[in-house]
């Protein structure tokens, strides 16, 4: 009867323990995400807020908001079935945190121009993050806050779809199941390999 290989067994057990640990970590992340989503859902019904240097923008996402912005160049970005979104940067005139403004959406391909700035109202959300996955892993900071202007600033724009809580992914529980499944499969395969080795 052959002995159980100690080194290989330790490696497999360590790998399984690591994968199980990642599963429990994802469960913790799921609970944190649920708390954050509940807070954001409460922001939808909160009173409008005027953005200045004292506002913590990340905690006010999905809240009705207003800002007074300085002039900025504009740029066009794809918006899926909505066509294109016209974006500008907004540095509040009181010197607060930089954010982005979605001036409106259009199905026409228009050239970039200059926005004269001014008062803008809408819903505070996050700017689209079009970075590739490696770039997001290297720099995990969340995207810049953005006001989706409502009414739109550009006159030919369609009325924007309001930001939705349903668009915020919370896949951590499914990731946890995957890690637990990986650990179980690895353990089963190793046990079967040991039984075959003994035979």
Secondary structure as a PSIPRED ss2 file (coil, helix, strand):
# PSIPRED VFORMAT (PSIPRED V4.0)

   1 X C   1.000  0.000  0.000
   2 X C   1.000  0.000  0.000
   3 X C   1.000  0.000  0.000
   4 X C   1.000  0.000  0.000
   5 X C   1.000  0.000  0.000
   6 X H   0.000  1.000  0.000
   7 X H   0.000  1.000  0.000
   8 X H   0.000  1.000  0.000
   9 X H   0.000  1.000  0.000
  10 X H   0.000  1.000  0.000
  11 X H   0.000  1.000  0.000
  12 X H   0.000  1.000  0.000
  13 X H   0.000  1.000  0.000
  14 X H   0.000  1.000  0.000
  15 X H   0.000  1.000  0.000
  16 X H   0.000  1.000  0.000
  17 X H   0.000  1.000  0.000
  18 X H   0.000  1.000  0.000
  19 X H   0.000  1.000  0.000
  20 X H   0.000  1.000  0.000
  21 X H   0.000  1.000  0.000
  22 X H   0.000  1.000  0.000
  23 X H   0.000  1.000  0.000
  24 X H   0.000  1.000  0.000
  25 X H   0.000  1.000  0.000
  26 X H   0.000  1.000  0.000
  27 X H   0.000  1.000  0.000
  28 X H   0.000  1.000  0.000
  29 X H   0.000  1.000  0.000
  30 X H   0.000  1.000  0.000
  31 X H   0.000  1.000  0.000
  32 X H   0.000  1.000  0.000
  33 X H   0.000  1.000  0.000
  34 X H   0.000  1.000  0.000
  35 X H   0.000  1.000  0.000
  36 X H   0.000  1.000  0.000
  37 X H   0.000  1.000  0.000
  38 X H   0.000  1.000  0.000
  39 X H   0.000  1.000  0.000
  40 X H   0.000  1.000  0.000
  41 X H   0.000  1.000  0.000
  42 X H   0.000  1.000  0.000
  43 X H   0.000  1.000  0.000
  44 X H   0.000  1.000  0.000
  45 X C   1.000  0.000  0.000
  46 X C   1.000  0.000  0.000
  47 X C   1.000  0.000  0.000
  48 X C   1.000  0.000  0.000
  49 X E   0.000  0.000  1.000
  50 X E   0.000  0.000  1.000
  51 X C   1.000  0.000  0.000
  52 X C   1.000  0.000  0.000
  53 X C   1.000  0.000  0.000
  54 X C   1.000  0.000  0.000
  55 X C   1.000  0.000  0.000
  56 X C   1.000  0.000  0.000
  57 X H   0.000  1.000  0.000
  58 X H   0.000  1.000  0.000
  59 X H   0.000  1.000  0.000
  60 X C   1.000  0.000  0.000
  61 X C   1.000  0.000  0.000
  62 X C   1.000  0.000  0.000
  63 X C   1.000  0.000  0.000
  64 X E   0.000  0.000  1.000
  65 X E   0.000  0.000  1.000
  66 X E   0.000  0.000  1.000
  67 X E   0.000  0.000  1.000
  68 X E   0.000  0.000  1.000
  69 X E   0.000  0.000  1.000
  70 X C   1.000  0.000  0.000
  71 X C   1.000  0.000  0.000
  72 X E   0.000  0.000  1.000
  73 X E   0.000  0.000  1.000
  74 X E   0.000  0.000  1.000
  75 X E   0.000  0.000  1.000
  76 X E   0.000  0.000  1.000
  77 X E   0.000  0.000  1.000
  78 X E   0.000  0.000  1.000
  79 X C   1.000  0.000  0.000
  80 X H   0.000  1.000  0.000
  81 X H   0.000  1.000  0.000
  82 X H   0.000  1.000  0.000
  83 X C   1.000  0.000  0.000
  84 X E   0.000  0.000  1.000
  85 X E   0.000  0.000  1.000
  86 X E   0.000  0.000  1.000
  87 X E   0.000  0.000  1.000
  88 X E   0.000  0.000  1.000
  89 X E   0.000  0.000  1.000
  90 X E   0.000  0.000  1.000
  91 X E   0.000  0.000  1.000
  92 X E   0.000  0.000  1.000
  93 X C   1.000  0.000  0.000
  94 X C   1.000  0.000  0.000
  95 X C   1.000  0.000  0.000
  96 X C   1.000  0.000  0.000
  97 X C   1.000  0.000  0.000
  98 X E   0.000  0.000  1.000
  99 X E   0.000  0.000  1.000
 100 X E   0.000  0.000  1.000
 101 X E   0.000  0.000  1.000
 102 X E   0.000  0.000  1.000
 103 X E   0.000  0.000  1.000
 104 X E   0.000  0.000  1.000
 105 X E   0.000  0.000  1.000
 106 X E   0.000  0.000  1.000
 107 X C   1.000  0.000  0.000
 108 X C   1.000  0.000  0.000
 109 X C   1.000  0.000  0.000
 110 X C   1.000  0.000  0.000
 111 X C   1.000  0.000  0.000
 112 X C   1.000  0.000  0.000
 113 X C   1.000  0.000  0.000
 114 X E   0.000  0.000  1.000
 115 X E   0.000  0.000  1.000
 116 X C   1.000  0.000  0.000
 117 X C   1.000  0.000  0.000
 118 X E   0.000  0.000  1.000
 119 X E   0.000  0.000  1.000
 120 X E   0.000  0.000  1.000
 121 X E   0.000  0.000  1.000
 122 X E   0.000  0.000  1.000
 123 X E   0.000  0.000  1.000
 124 X E   0.000  0.000  1.000
 125 X E   0.000  0.000  1.000
 126 X E   0.000  0.000  1.000
 127 X C   1.000  0.000  0.000
 128 X C   1.000  0.000  0.000
 129 X C   1.000  0.000  0.000
 130 X C   1.000  0.000  0.000
 131 X C   1.000  0.000  0.000
 132 X C   1.000  0.000  0.000
 133 X H   0.000  1.000  0.000
 134 X H   0.000  1.000  0.000
 135 X H   0.000  1.000  0.000
 136 X H   0.000  1.000  0.000
 137 X H   0.000  1.000  0.000
 138 X H   0.000  1.000  0.000
 139 X C   1.000  0.000  0.000
 140 X C   1.000  0.000  0.000
 141 X C   1.000  0.000  0.000
 142 X C   1.000  0.000  0.000
 143 X C   1.000  0.000  0.000
 144 X C   1.000  0.000  0.000
 145 X E   0.000  0.000  1.000
 146 X E   0.000  0.000  1.000
 147 X E   0.000  0.000  1.000
 148 X E   0.000  0.000  1.000
 149 X E   0.000  0.000  1.000
 150 X C   1.000  0.000  0.000
 151 X C   1.000  0.000  0.000
 152 X C   1.000  0.000  0.000
 153 X C   1.000  0.000  0.000
 154 X C   1.000  0.000  0.000
 155 X C   1.000  0.000  0.000
 156 X C   1.000  0.000  0.000
 157 X C   1.000  0.000  0.000
 158 X E   0.000  0.000  1.000
 159 X C   1.000  0.000  0.000
 160 X C   1.000  0.000  0.000
 161 X C   1.000  0.000  0.000
 162 X C   1.000  0.000  0.000
 163 X C   1.000  0.000  0.000
 164 X C   1.000  0.000  0.000
 165 X H   0.000  1.000  0.000
 166 X H   0.000  1.000  0.000
 167 X H   0.000  1.000  0.000
 168 X C   1.000  0.000  0.000
 169 X C   1.000  0.000  0.000
 170 X C   1.000  0.000  0.000
 171 X C   1.000  0.000  0.000
 172 X H   0.000  1.000  0.000
 173 X H   0.000  1.000  0.000
 174 X H   0.000  1.000  0.000
 175 X H   0.000  1.000  0.000
 176 X H   0.000  1.000  0.000
 177 X H   0.000  1.000  0.000
 178 X H   0.000  1.000  0.000
 179 X H   0.000  1.000  0.000
 180 X H   0.000  1.000  0.000
 181 X H   0.000  1.000  0.000
 182 X H   0.000  1.000  0.000
 183 X H   0.000  1.000  0.000
 184 X H   0.000  1.000  0.000
 185 X H   0.000  1.000  0.000
 186 X H   0.000  1.000  0.000
 187 X H   0.000  1.000  0.000
 188 X H   0.000  1.000  0.000
 189 X H   0.000  1.000  0.000
 190 X H   0.000  1.000  0.000
 191 X H   0.000  1.000  0.000
 192 X H   0.000  1.000  0.000
 193 X H   0.000  1.000  0.000
 194 X H   0.000  1.000  0.000
 195 X H   0.000  1.000  0.000
 196 X H   0.000  1.000  0.000
 197 X H   0.000  1.000  0.000
 198 X H   0.000  1.000  0.000
 199 X C   1.000  0.000  0.000
